Amino acid sequence: MSADNTNRDKSSPFITLTGRLVLRTFGKHSKSEHLGVFLVTDQGDYLIRPAGANPFMQNPLMPLAGKTIVTTGSIEDYVFLAQTWKEAES
């Protein structure tokens, strides 16, 4: 599971990450506590959601929990905003 910045255009804010999707509690002991989808990579763990998706609605990536995906997007604070994603080939 790794970040692939080799083909990254320096003018593009997008990066490609490979990692496993896991479900974890986000915002534990706060008013924002909920079950979040995290992308677990060698570089770190990121809360992940599709770019442009409503953060207050169910994450459409939730059914892929437990799978390894390859995704392209951008990181804003602690959230990876996925532009594209696909299940990694075994």
N, C-alpha and C positions, 0 to 999 in steps of 0.2 A: 504494500500500500504506500503509494508515494505521490509526490507532486511532480508534474511534468512541465517544467518551464522552458524546455529546450526549443520548442517551436513557438514560443510566446512572442508576439509582436510587441516591441517596447512601447508602442503608442496605445496598445489595447490593455484595458484593466482586467481582462479575463485571464484566468488560469485554469488548468485542467488538473483535477485531483482524482485519485483512485482510493477508495476506502469502503469500509463496511458500514451499513446503516444500522443503528441500534436505537432502541427506545429507552429514554431515561427521563427522570423527573427534572424539569427545568424550573428554576426560581423557587426552590424548596423553602418552605416556611414564609412565603410571601403571598401577597394577593394575586401575583402572576403565576403561581404554581400550576403547572400542567405537564402532561406527558409530551415530551418533545422528541423529534427525530434528529439524531446526531450522526454526522459523518465522522467516522473514526479513521484517521490516517496516521502515518508515521510522523508527520509534522505537527499533529495535534488533533483535537476534537472540535468540531464546529456544529452548532445548531444549523440545520439546513432546511431550506424551503425554496420552492420555485420563485424566481424573480417575478415580482408583480402579484404574487398570491397574497390573499388576505391573511395576515398573521393571526387573526382571531378565529379563523375557520379551521377545520380539520386539514392537516397537511396531506396532500395527495401522494407524498412519498411514503407514507406510513405503511401501506401494503408491501413495500419492498424491504421492510425491516428484516435483518438477518442476511441480506444479500450484499454482495460486493458490487459497487457501481463505479463507472467512470463518468465524471461530471465536469462540465465547463461552466464557469460563472465568476463571480467576484466576491470578495470578503469585505463585509462592512461590520466593523466592531467584532463581535463574536459570531456573526451569522454568515454562512455561505449562501449566497443567492444564486441558485442554479439556473442557468439559461437552458442547458441541455443535459440530459443524463441518459445512460443506458446500462443495462446489467452487464457486468464484465464477463468475458468468455472464460470458461473454466480451463 
